[in-house]
Amino acid sequence: MAAIVNKETCVGCGACVDACPCGALSLGDGVAVVSDDCAACGACVEACPTDSITVE
């Protein structure tokens, strides 16, 4: 399981990057990018103001 970013709705605000306790998110090309370090904790989901992240 890992976080999945909807690149069509992500605005690249960085709230998820700041919220991630694993450091698994970064910004690339104006959108959030999830690395293999994702622990699927959901912190990014809660922090995203555009509901662009889900955990599956």
Secondary structure, DSSP 8 states (H G I E B T S, - for coil): --EEE-TTT-----HHHHH-TT--EEEETTEEEE-TT----SHHHHH-TT--EEE-
